[in-house]
Amino acid sequence: LAFVLVPANFLPFGNGEIVTPRLENGSSEAITLQLPFKFFGRTHNQTFVNNNGHLTFTEPLSDYIPPSEFWKRHHCSSLDST
């Protein structure tokens, strides 16, 4: 048996924070990365957080993409935009 104390405001946010639109298939604005990120041989300086639960690096992707066989076998979820 274990107990964890979590502050009431677990992830505080306010002015200047980036939020995704309250849409089923929305995306954040470009988020500049503090350090360049190399992924599959390409270096990225920004990312987009998409409400369908994935990150993209070149542009927002708000379209729904049906899960592949990999995701059918693993956990995948969308962000709650309510």
Buried (B, 14 or more C-beta within 10 A) or exposed (E): EEEEEEEEEEEEEEEEEEEBEEEEBBBBEBEEEEEEBEEEEEEBEBBBBBBBEBBBBEEBBBEEEEEEEEEEEEEEEEBEEE
